[in-house]
Amino acid sequence: MFCAAFVFLFVPALAVHVHAWIVDGDAEAMVKEIPVQMGSMTVGAIALVLLTRAMSPGPSLFPMRPIAVAVRFAAFYFAWAALAIGCIALLRASEIAVEPQPLLVYLQQHGIDEIGGMVVAIGVVAFGPLAEEIVFRGYLQELCVACVGDRIGIILTAALFGLVHGAAYALPIAVFGWFLGDLRRRHGSLLAPWLAHAMFNAVSVMLVLYWPEFLDWMYPR
């Protein structure tokens, strides 16, 4: 039943990314669909929370020490940002195209003045991280740790987390996934990695909203 529950949760998340790859050739159509996709993700996140009441992902949602999480996140983020910038620059120097994430492009183009932008921003900051933490640091990490132990289980979960976010971002996102997995181990809860994940996404959203040239600087044409 545990494995079946994991597949039931993971396959829909994977399907979202497969859909993104399919419509990649029609960027305009993909951007228009983003608010609907984020609305669906929000509903899915709420459904996942309800599912955890019947089928525990392992760690509880509580406890959480928010100040400790914020301090560890701040120390980690600057080193991670340098890694991410370096990876993108290396890929571009190798003539490998790296495109900004469509969610950030949408927010850059539309802002949060309209309902669609608000849905996307809230989904990116709150509900997307909640769904991913339940699936990855909850069900998947619990399974991996049970099979191969804490250290390898966290690394394996992080690697899968990175790959699901696309090949171009796999390494930096995998490193971020390792950080989230370690937070889950240290705090014994899912709210700790969820808070760090939400802060991580919030930084990206604020950069795009309040520094409109950020994406052009990060991904020069």
N, C-alpha and C positions, 0 to 999 in steps of 0.2 A: 504493500500500500504506500510506503514511504517513497519508493522509486517511482511508482505511478504518479504520485502527487507532484514529484519534482518534474517529470516529463510534462505533465499537464500545465505546470507553471512556466517552464522554460520554452516550450515550443511556440506559444503565442509571442513571447518576447523576441525569439529568433525570427518569427514571421514578419515582424515589423521591419527588421533590418533587410530581410530578403526583398520585401516590397520596395524598400528604398533603393536597393541595387537595381531592381527591374525598371523603375521609373527614372533612373539616374540620367538617362538621355533627355528627359523632359523636365529640366530644372524648374521651369515656371509652374508646371502642373504639380510638382512635388511641394513647392513652397505654398501654393494655395491650399493644399491638403493639411498643412501642418496644424492649424488650430483644431481640426477635427481629430487628427491623430493624438494630439495632446489631451483633448477632452476624453478620448477613449482610454488613454493611459491613466488619467485621473480616476475614471470609473474602475479600471482594472486594479489600481492601487488600493482603492477602498475595498474591492472584492477580496484582494489578497489579505488585507488586515482582518477581514471577517473570517477568511479561511484559517488564519493562524489560531483563531479561537477554537476551531474544531481539530486542527491538525498542526501541532506546534512545530515551528521550524528549528527548534533546539533551544537557543537562548531566549530569554524573555525580552520584552521590549524595554523593561526597566531592570536595574537602575541605570542612571547616567549622571556623570559629573560634568556639566556643560562647560565650566571654566577650564577644567583640565583638558577637555576635548578641544576647546578653542585654542588654548596655548599650544598643544601638540600640532594642531592643524596649521597655525601661523608659522611655526618653526619649519614644518614640512613643506608648506606651499611655495616658499621662495626658491628652495632647492628644486622642487618639482618644476616650477615655471622655467627655470634655466634649462633643465633637461628637455622640456617640451619644445622650447624655442630652438634649442640646438638640434633636436631630431628633425623638426620641420625644415630648418635651414640646410641640414645635410641631405634630406630627401630632395629638396629643390635644387641643390647643387648637383645632385645626381640626375637631374632632369626627370624626376618623378613628381607628377602633379599631386599637390595636396590642396584640397578644397576646404574652405571653412564649413563648419557644421551647419546644415540648413536651418536649424532652430535659431542659431545666432544671426544668420542672414535675414531671417524673417523679422526678428526683433530690430535689427539695424534698419530695415526698410520701413517697418510699420510702427515701431515704438510700442507703447502700452496705452496709448490714448483710446484705442478702440477695444472692443470686447475680445476680439481675436488675439490681440497682443497681450492682454491681461491673462487670458487662458493659457497662452504659451508660457509667459513668465512664471505664473504660479505652478504650472506643470513642471517646468524645468527645475525650479528651485525646491519645490516641496514634494509633489506626488511622484515624479519620475524617480528621484533618489529613494523614496520610500519603497516603491515597487522593486527597484533593482536591489536594494539591501535585503529585502525579504527573500528574494530569489537567490542572490549570490552569497551574501554573508549569512543568510539563514539556511535555506534548504541545501544549497550546493556545498557551501563550506562545511556544514554539518556532515554531509555525506562523504566529502573528500577526507576530512579529518578522521572520521571513523575508519576509513579504508587505509590511509597512509600516514596518519599522525598529524600533529599540529603544524609543524614547520612546512612539510611538503604539501599538506592539505591547503594551507593558506596560499602558498606559491601557485599551486595548480588552479585554485579558484581565481586568483588574480590573473593568471595567464588567459584563462577562458574569458574573463571579464574584459581584458584588453582586446582579444580577438573579436569578440562580439561587437566592439565599437569600431571595427574596420582596421585593415592592415596598416594604413598610414599612421593611425593613432595607437596601434597595439602596444608598443613599448611604454610610452608615458602613461597610458591608461592602466596598463598592467601594474606599473609601479604604484600608481594611485590605489589600485585594487589591493595591492599588498598592504599598504598603509591602512586601508579600511578594514581588512581582515585582521590586522594586528590590533586595531582599536576594539574590534568585536571580541578578540581573545582577552585583552586586558580588562575590559569593562564588563564582560559577560552579558552584554545586551546588544540589541540591534539599534537602539536609539543613538548610541555613541557614533557608529559609522554613518547612520542616517544624518545626524547633525553635521558631521564633517563633510559629507557628500553635498548636503544642502548649501553649506557655506562655500564650498568649491564652485558649485554651479552659480550661486549668487554673485560671486566675484566676476565670473564671465558675463553674466547678464548686466551687471552694473557697468562693466567696461564698455560693452556694446552700446548701452543706452546713453552713457554720459561721456564717452569718448568715441564718437561716430567713426573716426578714422582708424580705430583699433584693428578691425579686420583687414583693412587695406595695408596697415603696417605689418600685421602678422602674416598675411598671405599676399605679398606683393605680386603683381601681374608681370 
